[in-house]
Amino acid sequence: MTHANLIAGEWIRGTDAVRDINPSDTTDVVGEYDRASAAQVDDAIAAARHASQAWARTTVQQRADLLEKVGLEIFARRAELADLLAREEGKTLADATGEVGRAGYIFKFFAQECLRIQGERVGSVRPGVDVEITREPAGVIGLITPWNFPIAIPAWKIAPALAYGNTVVMKPAELVPGCAWALAEIIHKAGFPAGVFNLVVGRGSVVGEKMVNDPRIDAISFTGSVPTGRGILAKAASRGAKVQLEMGGKNPLVVLNDADLDVAVRVALDGAFFQTGQRCTASSRLIVEEGIHDKFVAGLAEAMQKQVIDDARKPGTTIGPVVDQSQLDQDINYIDIAKAEGANLVAGGERLNREKSGFYLSPALFSETTNTMRINREEVFGPVASVIRVKDYDEALATANDTAFGLCAGVVTTNLKKAAHFRRNAETGMVMVNLPTAGVDYHVPFGGRKGSSYGSREQGRYAAEFYTQVKTAYVMQG
Ligand code: NDP
C-alpha cells in the first residue's frame, strides 16, 4: 500500500518514499511513505493559507463536532493504531495503547475547548468607550514533530491548532510517519474542509526547512532536539513568526533518606527506563541522599534485572528496543563516555540479541557520578541513568537545579516540608512528588524552563496562548 501526502484535501503521490522500519525486527517494513517534494510543500502551505479565512469563520460548534469525530475514531481504531505505534517506534503495546488513548482524549478535550473560547470586556479609562479583548486564530501553523511520541505529540499540536480556528501544515519525523499518516487519514475522513489540515512527509532539512522559512506560515510549533530547535528559532524568529519549542531534558529525580524505598525504586525504574528512556521527561539524573544511597542503588539494580527487553509487541515485554541504529549508537557512545569519565556501571548497558534482529539494549545504571560529567549534562535519550550521591537535601536541590535544562524534576520523600520546599524551588516547568518525572495528564500545561522550552506552554487551555492572537477593540458607545 502506498501512503501519499495530504495536500488541499487530496492524496498526492510524492517523488520517492521513506521506508518505515520496525525497530524490534529490522526485516519488517511497516510501510512506505511518500516524501513530498519542495513544490508539494509549497502547495500544502498555499492550501492552508487559502483555507485559512473560511476556517477561522466557522462556528465553534462546527469545529467541536469535527474534533469530536476524530477523537471517537481514534478510540474506535485504538487497538490497530497501538499495534502500528508499537511496531514503528518500539514502545510496548501497553504503552502504545496508552498513547493512542491519550491522542483520542486530546481531540475530545479540544472539541470541548472550542466552546470555551473566551474574551474579556473591561471598562475604559475614557468616558463612553467600551473595551473588548478577544482571541483570534494565529493563522497558518507549521507543526514539526519528533519520533518518540508518534501519535500523541501530533495530536497535542493539531487538535488545539484546529480548535482555535487555524489551518495546519504538519511534518512528522521521517522515522515514524505511520501514525501521523493514520491520523491524517482519520482527520481527512472526518470531513474537514480541503486545505485545513495538510500532511507532508519528508526530511527535516528539506520539508521542515521550507516550512520554517516560508512567510505564509505564521507560527511554528516544534518538538525535538535542542540544536534543531535553536536553528528553527533563529530562522523563524528572524522573519517574525511565532515560535514554540519543546526540547530536551536532563531531569533530576531526588531520593531523600526518608523516602519509602519501594516507591523510590518503582518511580526511578519507570522514569528512567520505561519506554526505553526515550522521553524528554525521563529521569536521567538520580540524585540520592547518602543514607539511602546504597539500598536504593541495590534495589534499582535488582528491579532492572527483572525487566524483559524484547519485541515491543510480544506479551510480557516491559522495555522495547531503541528506535533505530543511530539512536543506539548515541546511547552506546554515552555509555562509553560515562565509563571513560570514571562512572561505575552498576548494571546493563549491553547490546542484546533476541529472536528477531532489533536494536536491543539493556538499561544502563551508573553510580559514583558527579554532576559535572557529560553523562549528567547532556541528553542521551536512551535507557541510561546515573546516580549522583549527595550529603543532604540542600545539596540535592542545588544539584537538581544545576543544569542547562528545566523540563521536569521529581522528589521521593515522606517529609511534607521538604516536598513543599522542592515544589517551590525546583527550576522546572513541571515537578513531581513521589511520581516518575515522565507521565503527565493531557488537560494541563506541559513545558519547561531554561534550555528545555521556548515560548508559551502546550496542552490544556494554556495552548490558547500560542494558537491564538489577542485583539483589543475600542468601541464608542452609541
Ligand atoms: P530532531 O530535532 O533532529 O528532529 C525533530 C523533528 O525536526 C523531526 O521531524 C525532524 O525531521 C525535524 N527537523 C530536523 N532538522 C530540521 C530542520 N533543519 N528544520 C526543520 N525541521 C527539522 O530530533 P531527532 O528526531 O532526529 O532526534 C535526535 C535527538 O533529539 C534524539 O537523540 C534526542 O536526543 C532528541 N529528541 C528529543 C525529543 C524531546 O522531546 N526532547 C524528542 C525527539 C528527539 P526528520 O527527523 O524527519 O528529518
Residues whose N, C-alpha, C, O or C-beta is under 5 A from the ligand:
A	BS01	NDP	I144 T145 P146 W147 N148 K171 P172 A173 E174 L175 G202 R203 G204 S205 G208 E209 T223 G224 S225 T228 E246 M247 G248 G249 C280 E379 V380 F381
